[in-house]
Amino acid sequence: MKHYKNLAELHRENAFPPPENPLFSIYKCDHMCTMGDREFTSDFYMIGFKKIIAGHILYGRTKYDHESGSMMFFKPNQVIEMKNLELDEDGFLIFIHEDFLNGHMLHDTIKKYHYFDYETNEALHLSPSEESTVWELYHKIETEYRNNQDEYSRELILANVDTLLKYSQRFYKRQFLNRTVISGKTVTRFNEEINKYVANGLLASKGLPSVHDMAARLNISAGYLTDVLKQESGKTALEHIHIYLISEAKNRLIGEDRSVSEIAYALGFENLSYFSRLFKKEVGISPNTFKKQLLN
């Protein structure tokens, strides 16, 4: 599998013009825009806007949902494949080497955008007005990129990239709300899957369900699941798992003649102290105190 460590090599092998900066580059696509027709990894963050009418993009091991207009976000060292792409109209690609972010606030901020971890059916679908905003920011970046870069160029480029990422976060939240109407509440589906997990005895055989476990059951990535749940309910996926388990623990403490430790292990907790801390955080008292109050 090909791994690109520098932009010059990536541009050369994909017949792009040489990059203006060794650590940052852009490429505007016409109706055809394909990178190598093979799997590759890189040391770059990549941001793309494409209206794809044919071909496919794989990110990780899953196909990106790219019907209609969409933006895509790729992080360093992830497996990517872009094959036989045919575009409805122009698109663009932005490449940001990790080293270009060193010493800038975006070095840490970019890691907080979960959409760089989205892998399945999670491309950002833009409305016409949102597309206009994205293209406006791209053109500002392009102006700085092409205009004889000086000591101000990096800061101005990254300021516009930062703005582009903030708008993308806003647009994703709009998409979460729109898709909730279509697909139903994710919170409900999430709880249904936890119920199945418990009913099938997986707490005993596999232990506590992880966010990744639950996301896989819903056919979405962990980051996307957390962001949708946060939008719908104000709580993350992990918080929903904890709420469910503590509710189940309270039920068993009331209804079963077993010790706190037995119930904790039955719920998949390998560490009794972790269970006790979590229970006290959610309920306000320890599980032992909770059980004693019921007995009295």
C-alpha positions in Angstrom: 0.0 0.0 0.0 1.3 3.5 -0.9 2.1 5.9 1.9 2.7 9.6 1.1 5.0 11.3 3.4 5.4 14.5 1.4 3.1 16.6 -0.8 5.5 16.8 -3.7 5.3 13.0 -4.2 1.5 13.0 -3.8 1.2 15.7 -6.4 3.6 14.2 -8.8 2.2 10.7 -8.8 -1.4 12.0 -9.2 -0.5 14.5 -12.0 -1.3 17.5 -9.9 0.7 20.7 -10.4 3.7 21.0 -7.9 2.7 22.3 -4.5 3.3 25.9 -3.7 4.2 25.0 -0.1 5.9 21.7 1.0 3.4 21.3 3.9 0.2 22.7 2.5 -1.5 22.5 -0.9 -4.8 22.7 -2.7 -6.1 21.2 -5.9 -9.2 22.2 -7.7 -10.9 19.3 -9.6 -12.7 19.5 -12.8 -15.3 16.8 -13.7 -12.8 14.1 -13.2 -10.8 13.9 -10.0 -9.2 10.6 -8.9 -6.2 9.9 -6.7 -4.3 6.9 -7.9 -7.2 4.4 -8.1 -5.7 2.4 -5.3 -5.5 2.3 -1.5 -3.1 4.8 0.1 -2.3 6.4 3.4 -0.6 9.7 4.1 0.7 12.1 6.7 -1.9 14.7 5.8 -5.3 15.9 6.9 -7.4 16.1 3.7 -10.6 18.1 3.2 -12.6 17.5 0.0 -15.7 18.8 -1.7 -17.0 16.7 -4.5 -20.4 16.2 -6.2 -19.9 12.6 -7.2 -22.1 10.9 -9.8 -20.0 7.8 -10.3 -17.2 5.9 -8.7 -16.5 5.3 -5.0 -14.5 6.5 -2.1 -13.4 4.1 0.7 -12.4 5.5 4.1 -11.1 2.8 6.4 -12.9 -0.2 5.1 -16.3 1.3 4.3 -17.9 3.3 1.5 -18.5 7.0 2.0 -22.1 8.1 1.4 -21.6 10.7 -1.3 -24.9 11.0 -3.1 -25.6 14.6 -3.9 -23.1 17.3 -2.9 -20.8 16.4 0.0 -17.7 17.3 1.9 -15.3 14.7 3.2 -12.7 14.8 5.9 -9.7 12.5 6.2 -7.2 12.2 8.9 -3.5 11.1 8.7 -2.6 7.4 8.4 -6.2 6.4 7.5 -6.6 4.0 4.5 -8.3 5.8 1.6 -9.2 4.8 -1.9 -10.7 7.0 -4.6 -11.6 5.1 -7.7 -13.3 5.9 -11.0 -14.7 9.2 -9.7 -16.8 11.3 -12.0 -18.0 14.6 -10.7 -21.2 16.5 -11.4 -19.2 19.8 -11.3 -16.0 21.2 -9.9 -14.7 20.2 -6.6 -11.5 20.7 -4.5 -9.0 19.0 -2.3 -7.1 20.6 0.6 -4.0 18.9 2.0 -2.5 19.9 5.4 0.6 18.1 6.6 0.6 17.6 10.3 3.8 19.6 10.6 2.1 22.7 9.1 0.0 22.9 12.2 2.9 22.8 14.7 2.8 25.7 17.1 -0.7 26.8 16.0 -3.9 26.4 18.0 -5.4 24.3 15.1 -2.8 21.6 15.9 -5.0 20.6 18.9 -8.4 22.0 17.8 -8.5 19.9 14.6 -8.4 16.7 16.7 -11.6 17.7 18.4 -13.6 17.6 15.2 -15.1 14.1 15.3 -16.0 14.2 11.6 -12.4 13.4 10.8 -13.2 10.0 12.3 -16.5 9.4 10.4 -16.3 6.4 8.2 -19.6 5.2 6.9 -22.6 7.0 5.4 -21.5 10.2 7.1 -20.3 12.6 4.4 -21.5 16.2 4.9 -24.3 17.0 2.5 -24.5 20.7 1.8 -27.4 23.0 0.9 -26.9 25.5 -1.9 -26.2 28.3 0.6 -23.8 26.2 2.5 -22.0 25.3 -0.7 -21.6 29.0 -1.4 -20.1 29.6 2.0 -17.6 26.7 1.5 -16.5 27.9 -1.9 -16.0 31.5 -0.6 -13.7 30.2 2.1 -11.9 28.0 -0.4 -11.2 30.9 -2.7 -9.8 32.9 0.3 -7.5 30.0 1.0 -6.6 29.8 -2.7 -5.7 33.5 -2.9 -3.2 33.2 0.0 -1.8 29.9 -1.4 -1.2 31.4 -4.8 -0.1 34.9 -3.8 3.7 34.7 -3.2 3.5 33.4 0.3 5.1 35.5 3.0 5.3 35.6 6.8 1.5 36.3 7.0 0.4 33.5 4.6 0.4 30.6 7.0 -1.6 32.4 9.7 -4.2 33.6 7.1 -4.5 30.2 5.5 -5.0 28.4 8.8 -7.4 31.1 10.0 -9.6 30.4 6.9 -9.2 26.6 7.4 -10.2 27.0 11.0 -13.3 28.9 9.9 -14.1 26.3 7.3 -13.9 23.6 10.0 -16.2 25.6 12.3 -18.8 26.0 9.5 -18.5 22.3 8.8 -19.3 21.6 12.4 -22.4 23.8 12.2 -23.5 22.2 9.0 -23.2 18.7 10.4 -25.4 19.8 13.3 -28.0 20.9 10.8 -27.6 17.5 9.1 -28.1 15.6 12.4 -31.4 17.5 13.0 -32.6 16.9 9.4 -31.8 13.2 9.4 -33.4 12.6 12.8 -36.7 13.4 11.2 -36.0 10.8 8.4 -34.4 8.0 10.4 -36.0 8.3 13.9 -34.4 9.1 17.2 -30.9 7.7 17.5 -31.4 7.6 21.3 -34.3 5.1 20.9 -32.3 2.9 18.5 -29.3 3.1 20.7 -31.2 1.9 23.8 -32.8 -0.8 21.7 -29.4 -2.1 20.8 -28.2 -2.0 24.4 -31.3 -4.0 25.4 -30.5 -6.6 22.8 -26.8 -6.7 24.0 -28.0 -7.4 27.6 -30.8 -9.8 26.6 -28.4 -11.9 24.5 -26.1 -12.4 27.5 -23.2 -10.4 26.1 -22.5 -8.6 29.4 -21.3 -12.0 30.7 -19.4 -13.1 27.6 -18.0 -9.8 26.3 -18.2 -7.4 29.2 -19.3 -3.8 29.2 -20.5 -2.5 25.8 -18.1 0.1 24.3 -19.1 3.1 22.2 -17.5 1.4 19.3 -19.6 -1.8 19.9 -22.8 0.2 19.9 -21.8 2.3 16.9 -21.0 -0.9 14.9 -24.5 -2.2 15.7 -26.0 1.0 14.3 -23.7 0.9 11.3 -22.2 4.3 12.1 -18.8 5.4 13.4 -18.2 6.0 17.1 -17.6 9.7 16.6 -20.7 10.2 14.5 -22.8 8.3 17.1 -21.5 10.5 20.0 -22.2 13.7 18.0 -25.7 12.7 17.0 -26.6 11.6 20.6 -25.1 14.8 22.0 -27.2 16.8 19.5 -30.4 14.9 20.3 -30.1 14.5 24.1 -27.2 16.6 25.4 -25.4 13.4 26.4 -22.6 11.5 24.8 -22.7 7.8 23.8 -20.6 6.8 26.8 -22.9 8.7 29.2 -25.9 6.9 27.7 -24.2 3.5 28.3 -23.5 4.5 31.9 -27.1 5.7 32.4 -28.4 2.4 31.1 -26.0 0.3 33.2 -26.8 2.1 36.4 -30.5 1.9 35.8 -30.0 -1.9 35.3 -27.9 -2.0 38.4 -30.6 -0.3 40.5 -33.1 -2.8 39.2 -31.0 -5.8 40.1 -30.0 -4.4 43.5 -33.7 -4.1 44.3 -34.9 -7.3 42.7 -32.1 -9.8 43.2 -30.7 -11.4 46.3 -27.1 -11.0 45.3 -24.2 -9.0 46.7 -23.1 -5.7 45.1 -20.0 -7.3 43.8 -21.9 -10.2 42.2 -24.2 -7.7 40.4 -21.3 -5.6 39.3 -19.6 -8.5 37.7 -22.8 -9.7 36.2 -23.2 -6.3 34.5 -19.7 -6.7 32.9 -17.7 -4.6 35.3 -14.3 -6.2 35.9 -13.4 -3.6 38.6 -15.8 -3.3 41.6 -14.4 0.1 42.6 -15.0 1.5 39.1 -18.6 0.3 39.4 -19.0 1.8 42.8 -17.6 5.2 41.7 -19.8 5.3 38.6 -22.9 4.3 40.7 -22.2 7.0 43.3 -21.6 9.6 40.5 -25.0 8.8 38.9 -27.1 8.1 41.9 -25.5 10.2 44.7 -24.9 7.3 47.0 -22.8 4.1 46.9 -24.5 0.8 45.7 -24.0 -0.6 49.2 -25.8 2.3 50.8 -28.5 2.1 48.1 -29.1 -1.6 48.9 -29.1 -1.1 52.7 -31.7 1.7 52.4 -33.9 -0.7 50.5 -33.5 -3.4 53.1 -34.4 -1.1 55.9 
